[in-house]
Amino acid sequence: MDLKIKLEQLHQKVVGLKEQISTEEATKNAFVMPFIQILGYDIFNPTEVIPEHICDIGTKKGEKVDYVIKHNDQPIFIIECKHWKENADAHNSQLHRYYHVSKTRFGVLTNGIVYNFYTDLEKPNIMDEKPFFTINIEDLKDSSIKILESFTKKDYNLESILDSAEALKYIKAIRKEFEKEIETPSDELVKLLVGRFFEKPMTANRMVSFKEYTKKALTTSINESISFRLKSALSINEQIEKQEEGMKIPTSIDENSDSKIVTTEEELEGFQIVKAILREKIPSARIAYRDTLSYFGILLDDNNRKPICRLHFNTANKYLETFHNGKEAGEKILINNLDEIYNFKQELHKTLENYN
């Protein structure tokens, strides 16, 4: 099964169970062990996933890290776990100690929801203070899932991860600094930008004013850029739809099509199933249908430009047409009964994401 689907299933499990998880041990059993299993490692094989591994530190004996993960009999990363309510960033000093005496290149600190991945980019065998990669089960992004694939048993490649770790770390740091500058421009940034056109002395009062001007300028520039791209995308879609409408040839059947359309109980039942699946993500009022001679269409916001799926029930065989790869790339799938629509929950959810 696809890594993304497995992680989304784990997310549903986390959402459903976390309020009942009251201890760190329960967090490990309910959330962290399934995560390790999703990466392809055998949690029931003590030579591959080693729980409570001893990491003696100097005079401290009996110190234990929660898990050591091995690949080809070599330790590849250690995992230290905390209760899901704890901040995953708050205990890296403990992981730092374990990392120093372990023979791994990667350390993971997690609360079962947020997973912070560390390595030793700054100094050999000394874990960096900041993670180079973070994945949040409750806020899954395709880019993060792609990076996580490198840590799966099937695709693990030390050199590949290390090659990208430095870039990931510094891109994350630069983005964080950039976001801080947008929110509260620093003196250095203001002087850099204003100094290119303002030749008078920069007094304290002027600095206060120019900081406010800089913040407004950056925010306006970003918003206008986003707006321009959205308008361009909408304009392209409108042009395509106009071209498609121009290609349609009206027939005598089309002129009286309304009287020939029959909405069946089976189609309405299929609509209710799709509606039940999508209610996890959006209000049911946003889900509409339009019946046609050739198919029963289910739409977002009753908008023909936002097809969610189509039911083709007017022939001997039943087909579900999904649009998770884009509204211009419909995929028709043979189904034997209506209950099989539930098997396409991920595709239907992904279709909604495409319209956000």
GIDA-V987145 format. One record per residue. N is the residue number from 0. RES is the residue in three letters. D_CENTER is the distance of its C-alpha to the mean C-alpha in Angstrom with 2 decimals. Layout:
# GIDA-V987145
n res d_center
N RES D_CENTER
N RES D_CENTER
This chain:
# GIDA-V987145
n res d_center
0 MET 16.92
1 ASP 13.75
2 LEU 11.57
3 LYS 8.42
4 ILE 10.91
5 LYS 12.33
6 LEU 9.40
7 GLU 8.90
8 GLN 12.67
9 LEU 12.75
10 HIS 10.72
11 GLN 13.46
12 LYS 16.01
13 VAL 15.12
14 VAL 15.37
15 GLY 18.58
16 LEU 20.24
17 LYS 19.54
18 GLU 22.46
19 GLN 24.73
20 ILE 23.81
21 SER 26.52
22 THR 26.88
23 GLU 25.24
24 GLU 26.54
25 ALA 25.00
26 THR 21.57
27 LYS 22.07
28 ASN 23.29
29 ALA 20.82
30 PHE 17.47
31 VAL 18.09
32 MET 20.28
33 PRO 17.99
34 PHE 15.24
35 ILE 18.06
36 GLN 19.08
37 ILE 15.75
38 LEU 16.24
39 GLY 19.55
40 TYR 22.01
41 ASP 24.85
42 ILE 24.84
43 PHE 28.39
44 ASN 29.73
45 PRO 31.06
46 THR 31.57
47 GLU 27.89
48 VAL 26.22
49 ILE 28.79
50 PRO 28.54
51 GLU 30.54
52 HIS 31.46
53 ILE 34.33
54 CYS 33.81
55 ASP 37.23
56 ILE 37.22
57 GLY 40.73
58 THR 42.93
59 LYS 40.10
60 LYS 40.33
61 GLY 38.15
62 GLU 34.88
63 LYS 32.04
64 VAL 28.38
65 ASP 26.34
66 TYR 25.27
67 VAL 26.16
68 ILE 24.39
69 LYS 26.75
70 HIS 26.48
71 ASN 29.82
72 ASP 31.54
73 GLN 30.16
74 PRO 28.04
75 ILE 24.75
76 PHE 22.92
77 ILE 23.75
78 ILE 21.72
79 GLU 23.01
80 CYS 21.84
81 LYS 22.42
82 HIS 22.43
83 TRP 19.19
84 LYS 20.88
85 GLU 21.65
86 ASN 19.94
87 ALA 18.33
88 ASP 19.85
89 ALA 23.31
90 HIS 24.66
91 ASN 24.14
92 SER 27.96
93 GLN 28.35
94 LEU 25.87
95 HIS 27.70
96 ARG 30.95
97 TYR 29.71
98 TYR 28.17
99 HIS 31.55
100 VAL 33.45
101 SER 31.00
102 LYS 31.02
103 THR 27.27
104 ARG 25.39
105 PHE 22.20
106 GLY 21.80
107 VAL 18.94
108 LEU 19.23
109 THR 17.30
110 ASN 17.84
111 GLY 16.01
112 ILE 12.89
113 VAL 12.40
114 TYR 13.34
115 ASN 15.21
116 PHE 16.59
117 TYR 20.03
118 THR 22.70
119 ASP 26.09
120 LEU 25.85
121 GLU 28.46
122 LYS 31.11
123 PRO 31.53
124 ASN 31.04
125 ILE 30.14
126 MET 26.54
127 ASP 25.07
128 GLU 24.69
129 LYS 21.15
130 PRO 18.17
131 PHE 17.15
132 PHE 13.57
133 THR 11.41
134 ILE 8.43
135 ASN 8.01
136 ILE 8.03
137 GLU 8.25
138 ASP 5.38
139 LEU 2.43
140 LYS 1.89
141 ASP 4.79
142 SER 7.13
143 SER 6.62
144 ILE 6.91
145 LYS 9.77
146 ILE 11.38
147 LEU 11.33
148 GLU 13.25
149 SER 16.07
150 PHE 16.67
151 THR 17.15
152 LYS 20.83
153 LYS 20.97
154 ASP 19.63
155 TYR 20.60
156 ASN 22.41
157 LEU 23.63
158 GLU 24.80
159 SER 21.68
160 ILE 19.58
161 LEU 22.35
162 ASP 22.60
163 SER 19.08
164 ALA 19.06
165 GLU 21.47
166 ALA 19.69
167 LEU 16.35
168 LYS 18.43
169 TYR 20.46
170 ILE 17.92
171 LYS 16.09
172 ALA 19.61
173 ILE 20.70
174 ARG 17.83
175 LYS 18.62
176 GLU 22.28
177 PHE 21.79
178 GLU 20.05
179 LYS 22.97
180 GLU 25.43
181 ILE 24.19
182 GLU 24.56
183 THR 27.80
184 PRO 29.39
185 SER 31.40
186 ASP 35.08
187 GLU 34.42
188 LEU 32.06
189 VAL 34.47
190 LYS 37.42
191 LEU 35.76
192 LEU 34.99
193 VAL 38.06
194 GLY 40.39
195 ARG 39.98
196 PHE 41.83
197 PHE 43.41
198 GLU 46.55
199 LYS 47.89
200 PRO 47.53
201 MET 44.29
202 THR 45.65
203 ALA 43.78
204 ASN 43.92
205 ARG 42.69
206 MET 39.77
207 VAL 38.70
208 SER 38.99
209 PHE 37.26
210 LYS 34.27
211 GLU 33.83
212 TYR 34.43
213 THR 31.88
214 LYS 29.14
215 LYS 30.01
216 ALA 30.24
217 LEU 26.80
218 THR 25.14
219 THR 27.19
220 SER 26.49
221 ILE 22.68
222 ASN 22.96
223 GLU 25.49
224 SER 23.46
225 ILE 20.53
226 SER 23.22
227 PHE 24.96
228 ARG 22.00
229 LEU 21.35
230 LYS 25.09
231 SER 25.28
232 ALA 22.63
233 LEU 24.45
234 SER 27.76
235 ILE 26.84
236 ASN 25.73
237 GLU 28.99
238 GLN 31.03
239 ILE 29.63
240 GLU 30.35
241 LYS 33.82
242 GLN 34.53
243 GLU 33.52
244 GLU 35.73
245 GLY 38.53
246 MET 38.43
247 LYS 38.92
248 ILE 42.55
249 PRO 43.82
250 THR 46.00
251 SER 48.32
252 ILE 45.76
253 ASP 43.18
254 GLU 45.84
255 ASN 46.26
256 SER 42.78
257 ASP 42.20
258 SER 45.19
259 LYS 44.00
260 ILE 40.51
261 VAL 40.42
262 THR 37.37
263 THR 37.62
264 GLU 36.80
265 GLU 34.54
266 GLU 32.46
267 LEU 32.26
268 GLU 31.26
269 GLY 28.45
270 PHE 27.36
271 GLN 27.39
272 ILE 25.18
273 VAL 22.53
274 LYS 22.96
275 ALA 22.51
276 ILE 19.20
277 LEU 17.83
278 ARG 19.34
279 GLU 16.47
280 LYS 14.51
281 ILE 17.44
282 PRO 21.20
283 SER 23.43
284 ALA 25.57
285 ARG 23.08
286 ILE 23.50
287 ALA 26.74
288 TYR 28.69
289 ARG 31.33
290 ASP 33.66
291 THR 35.29
292 LEU 37.89
293 SER 35.50
294 TYR 32.36
295 PHE 30.89
296 GLY 27.98
297 ILE 25.24
298 LEU 23.84
299 LEU 21.52
300 ASP 23.90
301 ASP 26.79
302 ASN 25.90
303 ASN 26.90
304 ARG 24.43
305 LYS 21.54
306 PRO 22.32
307 ILE 20.13
308 CYS 22.39
309 ARG 26.12
310 LEU 28.53
311 HIS 31.35
312 PHE 33.88
313 ASN 37.09
314 THR 37.99
315 ALA 39.02
316 ASN 35.51
317 LYS 32.41
318 TYR 29.27
319 LEU 25.81
320 GLU 24.42
321 THR 20.64
322 PHE 18.95
323 HIS 15.34
324 ASN 16.32
325 GLY 17.81
326 LYS 20.77
327 GLU 23.19
328 ALA 22.07
329 GLY 22.96
330 GLU 23.16
331 LYS 25.98
332 ILE 25.87
333 LEU 29.02
334 ILE 28.89
335 ASN 31.86
336 ASN 31.37
337 LEU 29.35
338 ASP 27.67
339 GLU 25.81
340 ILE 23.69
341 TYR 21.76
342 ASN 20.68
343 PHE 18.54
344 LYS 16.31
345 GLN 13.05
346 GLU 14.60
347 LEU 15.71
348 HIS 12.47
349 LYS 10.94
350 THR 14.19
351 LEU 13.72
352 GLU 10.44
353 ASN 12.66
354 TYR 15.18
355 ASN 13.34
